[in-house]
Amino acid sequence: MAQDLASMASLASELKYTPVDTIPAIAAGVRNAFNSHKTKHINFRLVQLRKLYWGIKDNEAAIAQACKQDLGKGHFETYLTEIDWCLNDIVFVTKNLEKWVKDEPAPDIPLANKLLSPRIRKDPLGAVLVIGTYNFPMNLSFTPLVGAIAAGCTAVLKPSENAPSVAKIMQHIIETSLDTSCYGVVQGAIPETTALLDEKWDKILYTGSANVAKIIAKKAAETLTPVTLELGGRNPAIVTKNANIRLAARRLTWGKVLNAGTVLQSIKLTVRHLNSQQVCISQNYITVDKEVVDAFIAEMKATIKQFFPNGTKNSDDFGRIINGRQWSRLKKMLSETKGKIVMGGDMDENDRYLEPTVVLVDSPNDSLVSEETFGPIITILPVEDLDTALRIVSEVHRTPLGLYPFGSKQENERIMRETQSGGVSVNDALFHGSLPTLPFGGVGDSGTGAYRGRSSFDCFSHRRSVTTTPGWMEGMLDVRYPPYEGKLAKFKKMNDMKPNFDREGRVKFSLIAYILGLGANSMSGGIVRYAVVLLGMYSLQKSILGAFAEHL
């Protein structure tokens, strides 16, 4: 309670940017801490994660107040999309970390090479930088930070300055809960971020726009620093005439206005409300077969009335646009579109309020289709058929972050086969992005890499291949030492694999080999199957002899 009161009091103060000239020392500090090797101990990592859990738990009220100030989020929404998400992520990671850090046996190793004990070790990458964003300011900052801690890295978090109240709370939680020699926070905007990028990191994870991502990737390339980029996209939804129109309209409205999904966590079913559709994986536009456009719009109108019987402006479940600049951007997009507003359009600059607005456009070149809206604008583009929809999707953005097909089973399969995207929610909106243990990331220019759950640990880990060569194998290894005269035949016999296909690419089938190998595809597989058969025969023989003895 004392922590909560202290952090709530800090909300009244202005966000203090980190002095640029101190940033090199901060970066050097976490590098030195990593080189001390203390973060490599699993007990250290677990303690830090547990402390972070209670740091978040003890500051719930302050986090809710901060999200209300920055984003207009209600308490229910904040708990589900920020607090609960992070707490559950920490619990999941702490329960599984000891299993994740263990060495893995290397797969697909020939029988002879198993003598080298080939295995995969999980090593932390080092000192990492996490650059957060504003739409889910705590979720999209702390979730990757949890992965970095779990992997054994040290880290610096750069929260978004566009959510200053939440940025202050996150700094308070980190500085009062974690080992500050290993984990730090840098507050600021462009100058501070530039100073951070001037430092050498072992990994950078950034969530935000593609334009900023290009700057980060270019700077990281100077030192060959790996990056994970979680970006946005002009994400399409495709509604065919064979879709359940009521269901498609209801779910896409829910996804665009409330950005809701249902997630089974423990034994409870929760519903996720997100903020004014400032969400990177929301659908940017919907292609709808022209035969069902009118019905689709009618169902959307009915859905909005059902979700918000007193209107969105008077509802605590509908957030506000993050700042005046983003509100003005959305207003300008609505002013410049050549489409027709068929629902909504009300706005209030002082309150940063924008009513859910459905716009019917007639061209994929309309700015509401060709540009990312990132707000509560629902753009509908009528199309002749699925062929046209797929062509438009490919032309507008070939590699979006999300894809949402609504059609028959065959149509949905075709849509996934003929498109690319970071993730797909079939017959739903955003579901793949609401599962906290499912890898989340983009493809192409919507991002690179993935995190969440186990993937967050993998994101900040290096899978290190390890072998151990026993001394007694020296005689077997003689073939590798010069002089090589007369050794080629021996090497081929030891190493060459025989293809199971001919010169025309056709697979060769040997009935004798199939029978002798008990249907296995390799010698080692055949040996395993023979061992299982022999074990079964031994057990059967033992049972028969036992039964015979009892009979006597």
N, C-alpha and C positions, 0 to 999 in steps of 0.2 A: 504494500500500500504506500509506503514511504517513497519508493522508487516511482510509483505511478503519479503521486502528487508532484514530485520533483520534475518529472518529465512533462506533466501537464503545464506546470508553471513556465517551463522553458519555451512553450509554444508562443507565448506572448512576445518573445524577443525575436529580432531579425535573424535570418540565417547568416551566420558568419562564414565568409569564404576563407579557405585555407590560404595563408600567405604563400605566394608562388615560390619564393626563395627557400621555403622549408620543405618543399615537395621532394627534392633530391634526397634529403636526409630521411624522410619517411620511407621512400623506396629502398634506400640502402639498409634501413633498419629491418624491414621484413626479409630482405635478401640475407642479411647476417643471421637473422633468426632461423631461416631455413637451413643455412649452412651449419647451424649448431645441432641439427638433427633431432631436436626435441619433438617436432611435429610428426616425425615418422613413427613414434610409438603409438600404438592403437589406443592405449588407455588415455593418453593425452588428448587424442582426437575425440574420443567418446565423452570425456569430461567437458571439453569445450562445447560440444554439441548439446549436451544436457544443460549446461549453463545458459546457452543461447535460448533453449526452449523456455527456461524460467524467466529469462530476461524479456522475452516476448509476452509470456503469460502474465507477468507482473505489471506490464505496461499496456494492457488491453484497452483501458479507458482512454489513455493518451493517444494510442494509435487510432482509435475510432474518431476521436476529436480532430486529430490531424488530417485524416482522410476526408472528414466533413469539411474542414477548412479549405483543403486543396482541391477536392474533386466533387464536393457536394454529395459524397456517398453517405447513405444511411448506415446505422450501426449493424443491421442484419447483413447488409451487403459487404461491409468491411470485414465482419467476422468471417464470412464464408470465403471471400476471395483473397483476403490478405492474412488474417490471423490464423484461422483454422487450417488453411492450406499449408502455411509455414510450420505450424506446430505438428501437423500430421506427417509432413515430410521429414522432420527431424526424428520423430518416433520411428518411422519406417526405416530410415537410414541407420539409426542406432541399433535397431533390432537385427539388422542384416550385415552390418559392417564387418564383423569378425569373419563371416563367411566370404565376403567379397575380397578381403585382403589376402586370403590364402592363395598360395601358388596353385595354378591350374595345370593339370597334365596337358601337354601339347597334343592336339588332335592329328589324325592322319599320318602318324609316324610309322615307317616300315619297321617290321619286327626286329631286324638287326640293330637299328638305331635306338631302340628302346633301352639298350644297355647304357646309353649316355644320359639317362634320366631327363629327357627334354621336358621343360616346363615353362610356364609363363608367370613371371613375377609382376606384381602391380606396384610400380614406384610412383611417388608424387612427382609432378612436373617441376615444382619449385615455387618461386614467388610469382603470384598471378594478380592480374588486374581485372576487376569486375566493374563494368560501367552500366548502371541501371537506367531505367526510363520512368516516365511519369504516370502512365495509364494504370499500372498496377505497381506502385512505387516500392512497396515492401516485398510483395510476392516475387517480382522479377529481379530483385536485388538479393534478397536473402536465400532464395532457392538455389541459385548458382553458388552463393557463398557457402551454403551447407555442403554442396558437392566438393568445393575446394577444401574445406576443413576435413571432410571425411577422407579425401584422397591423401591428406597429409601435407597439403601446400600451406604456405603463408599467403596472405592476401591483403590487398587494399581495395576498398569499395568506394566508388565514386557515384553517389546517388544523383538523381536528376534534380537540378535546381528549379525545375518547373513545379515540383511538389515540395516546397521548402519545409513545410511543417512536418511531413513524414520524414524528410531527410534529417531533420534535427532529432527526431525520435530514434531513428535507426542509429545515428551516431551515439546517442545516449546509451542505447542498449548494448552496442558493441563495446563501448569504453567502460561500461560498468559490469559487463558479463564475461568478456573474453580476455585472453592474454594479449595485452596491447603491444607487446613486443613482436607478436606474430600477425596481428590483424589490426588494420587501421582504416581510417575514413578520411577522404579528401573531399571537401565541399567546394563548389564553385561552378563556373561556366566554361566558356571557351579557353581563356588563358590557363586556367587550372588543369583542364583536360589536356591541353597542348603540352603543358609541363610534364604531366604524367606520361604522355606518349613519347616524350623525349628520353624516358628512362627505359632500361632493358628489363623486359618481363619474360617469364617462361611460358605464359599463356595470357591472352586477352579475351575476355568474353564481353560482347557488347549487344545490347538490345536497343533497337531504335530504327531510324530511317536508313534507307539505302545510301543516301548522299553522304551522311556522316560515316557510314560503314566503309565507304570507299576511301575516305581520309584515314580512317583507323587502319584499314588493311594495307594501304600504301605505306603508312608510317611503320607498321609492324614488319613489312617486307624488307625494310632497310636492315633489320637485325635478324631476319628469318624467324620472327616470332610467330608461332601458330595462333590462330584466332578461331573463335566460335562466334558466329554472327546470327542473331535471331532478328529478322527484319520483317517487313510487312509484305503487302502484295495486293494486286487487284484481283482478289479472290472471287471466282465465279460460283454461282449456284445455277444448276441446270434443271429446269422443270419441264418434263415432257408431257404430252397429252395423256400418257398412260399412268401418270403419277396419281397418288391420292391427293387431290388438289386441296382439300380442307387441311389435311395433315401437313402438306408442304407449306401452305400459307401460315399455318399456326406455328410451326417449328421455325421457319425462317424469320417470321416477325419476332418471335421470342428470342431468337438468336441475335437479331439486329438491334432490337430495342432494349432487351434485358440481358442479352448474351447469356442465356441460361443453359445449363446442362444438368443432368442428374448423375450423381456420382455415389456409388456405394462405398462407404468408408466404415470400417468395422461392421456394425449391424444397422446403422442408420442411413436413411436416404436423405440427401441434402440437395437443395436447389441453389444454383449459383447465379446471382444477379451481378451484372457488371455495369460499368459506369458509362451511360450515355453513348454506348457503342464506340468508345474510343479503344478499340480492340483490334490488334493486328491480324487476327485470323477470321474476323467477321467477313461475310460475303460483301464484296464491293458492288456487285450488280447481279441480277438474276435474269437469265435468259428463260423465257416462258413461251411455250408453243402458242402461236396466235389463236388457236382454237379454244384455249382455256384461259386467256388473259383476263377477260371480264370476270369470270368466276373466281380466278385467283385474287384479283383486287378486292372483290366483294368479301371474300373470306378474310383477307387482311384487315379490312375495315371492321369486320365483326370481332376479330381477335383483339384489336386495339381497344375496342369498347369493353370487351370482357376483362382484359388485363387492367385497364385503368378506368373504372366506372366514373370517377370524378375528374378525369383528365390527368395527363402526365405532369402538368405544372404543379398540381396540388398533391402529387404523390411522393411519399418518401422513398419509393422504390425506383424513382427515376432521377439519375444524377445530373450534373451540370458539366458543361465544357470546361476544360482545364484552365483556360485563361482567355483574355480578350482577343489575343492574336489568333488563336485557333477558332474562336467563335466567328471572328470577321472573315477568316478564310472560308468557313463553311457557308456563311451568308453570301459571300461573293460567288461561290460555286453554284448556289441556287439561283443567283441573279443572272449568271452567264449561261446556264444550261438552256438548250433549245427544247428541252422536254416540257411536259405538262404536269403540273402538280395535281395529283388526283386525291390526295389526302394530306392533311397537316399543313405545315408552312408557318405556323405561329412562332414568333421568336421574341426574346427580351434580352437586349444587350446588357442591361444593368445586372441581371440575374444570371447571365451567361447561359440562358435557357434556349434550347432549340427543340421544338416539337418533333416527334417522329414524323418524317415527311416522305411520302411515296411519290416518286416521279416516274412518269412514263416517257421513255425516250425512243427515238426511231433510228438511231445510228450508233454503232460501236465507237464512232469518233467523238461522241458527246463527252464533255469533260467529266461527267459523273461516272462514265465507264472507263475512260482512258486514264483518269487520275484517281489516286487513292483518296476516298472521302474521309475515312477515319472519323465518323460521326453518325448520328441517327438519321441518315438519309438512305432510303430504300429505293434503289434504281431498278426499274423493270424494263427489259428490252425484248419485245416480241420477236419471235423467229419463225421461219417457215417450217423447220423440222430439226431433227437432232443433228443432221449433217451440217446445217447452217450454224447451229449452236457450237458444235465442236470446232468449226473453222474460226468462229469469232473468238472463242476461248484461246485458241492457239495464237491468234493475231494480237489480242489485247495484252496478254502476259503468259508466256509459254510455261513459266515455272513459278506459279503463285505459291503462297504459303499454305493455303487451304483450298479444298474443292468439295462441293456439296451437291451430289447428284440425286435427283428425285425422279425415278422412272421405274419401268419394269426391271426384273432381275437381269434380263439380257441387256437392256439398255444401260443399266448401271455398270455391268461388267465391261461393256464396250467403252463407256466414258472413261473408266479407270485404265483400260488398255490403251486408249488413244490420247491420253493426257499425261502430264507430269504435275506433281505438287508436293509440298512438304508433307502433307497429311490429307486424309479423306474422311469425311463423315457421310456415310451413305444413308439417305433418307433421314437426315438430321442436320442440325446446325451446330458446329463447334464441339461435338461430343469427343472427338479424338483429342482435342486440346484441353478437355476438362478432366482427363484421367491422370492423376498426379504421378503414377508409376509408369506411364507410357512415354517412350522417347518423343521429345518434341523438338522440331527444328525444320528448317527450310531446305530447299534444293535450288541450285542455280543462283539467280539473283534475289531469291527470297531468303537466303541464308545458307550457312554452312555449319555442319556439326549439329549436335543435339544434346539436350540435358533433361533432367527430371528423374527422380528415383535413382535406380541403378545407373542410368545414363549420366547423371550428374557426377557420380563417382568416376565413371569411365572418362568423362570429359576432361578431368584434371589429373588423370593417371596415364602413365606410360606402361604399355604392356611389353615388358622386357623379356626377350627370349633367353633362356639359360640352359646350358648343357654342362654335365660333369663327366669328364673322361677318366675312367679308372686306369690305374697304372698297369694292371694286368692285361689291358687290351693292346699293349704296344706291338705285340707280334702280329695282331690282326690289322694294325694300321701301317705295317711296313710298306704297303703298296703306295702310300702317299709320299714316301721319301725318295729323293733321287739317289742313285741314277735310276731312270725309268725304263731302261732297256729290258724288254721281255715282260713288262708288267701290265701292258695295255689289255691283254686278253683276260688276265686275272681281275683287273678293274672292271671291265665290261661284265664279267660274270657276277661280280659283287653288286654292281650299281645299276646296270641297264634294266629298264622296265619294258616289257613287251606290250605293244599296242593291241587292243582288242578290236581294231577296225582295219579295213583294207584301204587301198589307194583311192577308192571312190567315196570314202567316208562312211561306208556301211559297217555296222557292228558285226563282228564275227562271233558265231555261236558254236561252242563246243559242248556237245551233250556229255561227253566223258568227263570233261573238266567240271561241268555243272553238277554231275552226280557225285564225283569225287570230292568236290568242295561243298557239298550239301547246299548248293544254291548260293553260296557266298560270292562276293565280288572280288575277294582278295585271299591270299594265302593265310594271313593272320585271321581273317574272318572265318575261313574254313576251319582253322585250328580251334577257334573259340566254339564253333558249332559242334565239332567233334568232342570237345571237352564237355559240353553240355549234354550231348547224347550219352557219353560214357558215364557221366555222373548220374544221369537218369537211369541207365541200365544197372549201375551199381546199387542205386537205391531200390530199384524194383527187385533185383536179385536178393537184396537183404530182406526185403519185406516178404518175399516168397519163402525164403529159408526160415524166417521167423514164424510164419504161419504154419509151415510144415512141421517145425519143431513143436509148436503148441499142439498140433494134431496128434503127434506121436505121444 
